[in-house]
Amino acid sequence: MKERNALEQKIATIKELETTLDESVLLIEMAEDEGDDEVLTEAESSLKKLNEKCDALQLETMLSGEADE
């Protein structure tokens, strides 16, 4: 049960990251179409934060093997 909960949480995190990515891409496309530099900067900042989260999750995954417990 513990493993199942951990996997469900990981799936939820990945879905959240995917949603954030999709929203950021959409915002960038809209900002480019409308020439809105402020929204473009905000979306790019969101993507940078998303990248940092992905890097942290990747490191966490690499260090979560059986030998690392």
N, C-alpha and C positions, 0 to 999 in steps of 0.2 A: 504494500500500500504506500509506503514511504517513497519507493522508487516511482510509482505511478504519479504521485503528487508532484514530485520533482520534474518528471517529464511533462506533465500538464502545464506546469509553470514555465518551463522552457519554451513550449509551444506557444503559450500566450505571449511571452516576451518576443518571440520571433514574429508573430502576427502583428504585434504593436509596432515593431520596427518596420515591417512591411507597409503598414498603414501610414506611418510617418513619412516613409520614403515616397509613397504614392502621392501624398498630399503636398510634399515639398516639390516634387516634379511638376505637379499640376500648377502650383503657385508660380513656379519659375516660368512655365509656359505662358501663363496669363500675364505675368509681369512683363515678359519680353514683348508680348503682343500689344500691350498697352503702354509700353515705355515707362513703367513705374519702377524706378531705381530703388526706392525705399523698400518695396515689397520684395524685389529681387534680392536685395541685401539680406533681408530677414529670412528668406527661404534658403539662401546660401549658408547663412549662419546655422539654420536648422539642420542642414545636411552635414555640416562640420560636426555638430554635436552628435548626430546620428552615427557618423563615422567613428567618433570616439567611443560611443556605446558599443558599437560592433567590435572594435579593437579590444575593448575590455572583456566582452563576452567571449571572444576568440581565445584570449589568454586564459580566462577562467575555464573554458572547455579543455584546453590543452593541459591544464594543471588539475583536472578533476578525474584523472584516471585512477585505477586501482592502486598503483604504486604511489600515488600522491596523497592517499588518505592516511 
